[in-house]
Amino acid sequence: MGDAYDVWFTDDPEAFLARAGAALAADPVTGTVLATNAHRVAEHGFPPGLPDQWFALVTGPDGENAGMAMRTMPFAPWAPYLMAMTDEAAVALAEAALARGAEIGGVNGLRPASDVFAEAVAAARGAELDVRLHFRLFELRTLVEPRTVPGGLRETRADEDELALAWIRRFFADADEQAGRASGHSGEADSFGIDDVRRKRDEGTLWLWADEDDRPVHLVAANPPSYGVVRIGPVYTPAAERGRGWAGAAVAEVSRRVLARGERPVLFTDQANPTSNRLYQALGYEAVVDTVQIDIG
């Protein structure tokens, strides 16, 4: 099925961006994950321990750009991330990725391309599929103001790095539990370290909401803008502070600043977590596209 498609792989993010930049700029919202990761790898390199790291372009029978993907996930199963593409392009990518020889234990990305890719890999390996996570990408165009709460948003300080790291790791564990999964199911918590906190602080993309006594009660982060889009997250409120409006106020303030710069705020929600979905939609975030993470084993 994939014979009419050519798949180009590279471990050079700058070469990838040179070829894929126009397509990413044309659809920067659905391309937010691919774009921010390509720019991050260009500046900081691939995560350590990643097997068969790459960015990929799929070219169709007429030479047109038929799809884009990457393998930069910093934790097992190191799942490739796929943008939207036809079924034929997804099969061609699966065949080419398998031909590289590294085991593919999962896939992450837009639907239905990720489902088709997973089915092709599973068929070739005689493996089974397990849908691990469903996410939904949202974009904010007009902010709906939340209720007013005490305090305000400020950037984290160097002496708060350990607190920020603990809260970010707790975010991943709590997100699993709130969605009815075992803590650690997502696999992300251990992939985020103190150097990542310091990087985000240096970028100015890590904030705390502090109450009127300057006591941190909530954390929110974002990615640097790529093609005019800023992806917000993670968003974390400690259990003892929930229900007081901190998250809505913090996300609204970050979103307000993004909009004021003429950029587009986006974020992902776990479809199994009704609390976060209600929160962001109440602020005016609108659904764009669904993504999935599938284990292949």
Secondary structure, DSSP 8 states (H G I E B T S, - for coil): --TT-EEEEES-HHHHHHHHHHHHHHSTTTTHHHHHHHHHHHHH---TT-SS-EEEEEE-TTS-EEEEEEE--SSTT---EE-S--HHHHHHHHHHHHHT-----EEEEETTHHHHHHHHHHHHHT--EEEEEEEEEEEESS-------SSEEEE--GGGHHHHHHHHHHHHHHHHHHTTS-TTTT--GGG--HHHHHHHHHHT-EEEEE-TT--EEEEEEE---BTTEEEEEEEE--GGGTTSSHHHHHHHHHHHHHHHTT-EEEEEEETT-HHHHHHHHHTTEEEEEEEEEEEE-
